[in-house]
Amino acid sequence: MTLVLNRERFVETMKTQADIGGTENGGLHRLALSDEDKAVRDWFSDQMEAAELSVRVDEFGNMFGRREGARDLEPILLGSHLDSQPYGGIYDGALGVVAALEFVRELNDRDIETDRPIEIVNWTNEEGSRFQPTLQGSGVWAGVHDLEEQYAATDEDGVTVEEELERIGYKGSEPAEPATDYDSYLELHIEQGPYLDANDKDVGVVTGIVGLTWGAFTFFGEANHSGATPMHHRSDAMVAAADVVTQIRRIPSTLGERTVGTVGSVEIEPGSINVIPEQATITYGFRDPTVEVLHEAEERVIQEAEAAAEREGIEVEHESRADADPVYFDDRCVDAVRTAASDLEYDAADVFSGGVHDATHAHEVCDAGMVFATSEDGKSHTEDEYTSWDDCYSAANTLAVAALELANDER
């Protein structure tokens, strides 16, 4: 069955969620477990109840809404996340949650009964910006991360995840694990890259997700007067860190076409223009579709850091912060998305995701797949992030048609 959503209501719902934590520049500042996150969670819970879904919240704050099916079969799961990057965009994550909600609303409006139950979900802390690691809620749910360890994760102010879950009232009573066996998981997201836009495509059929490795290096030098200390007497932590920053930029080009590397933050102590830095910490990340390349990138950057520290006569410590293997989605889900786009007469293209998503961990539990909406100029994690309502709607319809096929697949 070819199903299309109520476009006016879909757009209005997207605008409503964007107002919660919205910025003056049209972006979104809704960090995980913040007051803004609580507000959007309260709103989402109300919307699920209004759609006659059975709502539950697990002990890590993951929110679920269930619509029963006609038969006692494994449910399908749809959703994404409502938290944002600092001053990010209004589409990232939220588009997938709204599309899942609108799919359920459309089924209700048309009085369509599916064979399988349908659940929609808002995962806790997908972004990993306030608390690390990324994909935290889905990782705990899938058994990839330990619950107690993730409860103890802190933000830059030393506040723990558990404390904030309790403060905002979203440390639920349900176990943070699959409540049942699941048939499949579908997630709609913006591409966050330039491929679909550059090739004038309506929608992306996601075949997999790159793996990643995140880490940090801290260099320990010696503080001294910036004017009176001769150059050959210096043990400058920042010099060693800077050497590694340039290598992280260069290493990907020696490994593969899809390899990328980024230094996301630099912290210097004591941070005075008149003092040689005694400590410098940099965070980095590599992404690639193959595990072997990720391992090589990690080995190479560790070697570069040790060499840089030795040249400067200082010490260095390495910290691993996150690892995720590449994911290749199941043919059944990929085919459902591809068929849906074709039935809707959208011009679709197969894409491999350069960003990581909760589908990475959901894939550990059941079959999984994704739909991408076009990102104009490939921009994301910025207030300039933009996807037209037409492109949002095309992707949401693709999700709906694919989800309906899976929801009626008895296999």
Stockholm file with secondary structure:
# STOCKHOLM 1.0

chainA/1-411         MTLVLNRERFVETMKTQADIGGTENGGLHRLALSDEDKAVRDWFSDQMEAAELSVRVDEFGNMFGRREGARDLEPILLGSHLDSQPYGGIYDGALGVVAALEFVRELNDRDIETDRPIEIVNWTNEEGSRFQPTLQGSGVWAGVHDLEEQYAATDEDGVTVEEELERIGYKGSEPAEPATDYDSYLELHIEQGPYLDANDKDVGVVTGIVGLTWGAFTFFGEANHSGATPMHHRSDAMVAAADVVTQIRRIPSTLGERTVGTVGSVEIEPGSINVIPEQATITYGFRDPTVEVLHEAEERVIQEAEAAAEREGIEVEHESRADADPVYFDDRCVDAVRTAASDLEYDAADVFSGGVHDATHAHEVCDAGMVFATSEDGKSHTEDEYTSWDDCYSAANTLAVAALELANDER
#=GR chainA/1-411 SS CCCCCCHHHHHHHHHHHHHTTBCTTSCBCCCTTSHHHHHHHHHHHHHHHHTTCEEEEBTTCCEEEEECCSSSCCCEEEEEECCCCTTBCSSTTHHHHHHHHHHHHHHHHTTCCCSSCEEEEEESCCSCSSSSSSSHHHHHHTTSSCHHHHHTCBCTTSCBHHHHHHHHTCCCSBCSSCSSCCSEEEEEEECCSSHHHHTTCSEEEEEEECEEEEEEEEEECCCCBTTTSCGGGCCCHHHHHHHHHHHHHHGGGGTCTTCEEEEEEEEEESCCTTBCCSEEEEEEEEEESCHHHHHHHHHHHHHHHHHHHHHHTCEEEEEEEEEECCEECCHHHHHHHHHHHHHTTCCEEEEEESSCCTHHHHTTTSEEEEEEECCGGGCCSSTTCCCCHHHHHHHHHHHHHHHHHHHTCCC
#=GC SS_cons         CCCCCCHHHHHHHHHHHHHTTBCTTSCBCCCTTSHHHHHHHHHHHHHHHHTTCEEEEBTTCCEEEEECCSSSCCCEEEEEECCCCTTBCSSTTHHHHHHHHHHHHHHHHTTCCCSSCEEEEEESCCSCSSSSSSSHHHHHHTTSSCHHHHHTCBCTTSCBHHHHHHHHTCCCSBCSSCSSCCSEEEEEEECCSSHHHHTTCSEEEEEEECEEEEEEEEEECCCCBTTTSCGGGCCCHHHHHHHHHHHHHHGGGGTCTTCEEEEEEEEEESCCTTBCCSEEEEEEEEEESCHHHHHHHHHHHHHHHHHHHHHHTCEEEEEEEEEECCEECCHHHHHHHHHHHHHTTCCEEEEEESSCCTHHHHTTTSEEEEEEECCGGGCCSSTTCCCCHHHHHHHHHHHHHHHHHHHTCCC
//
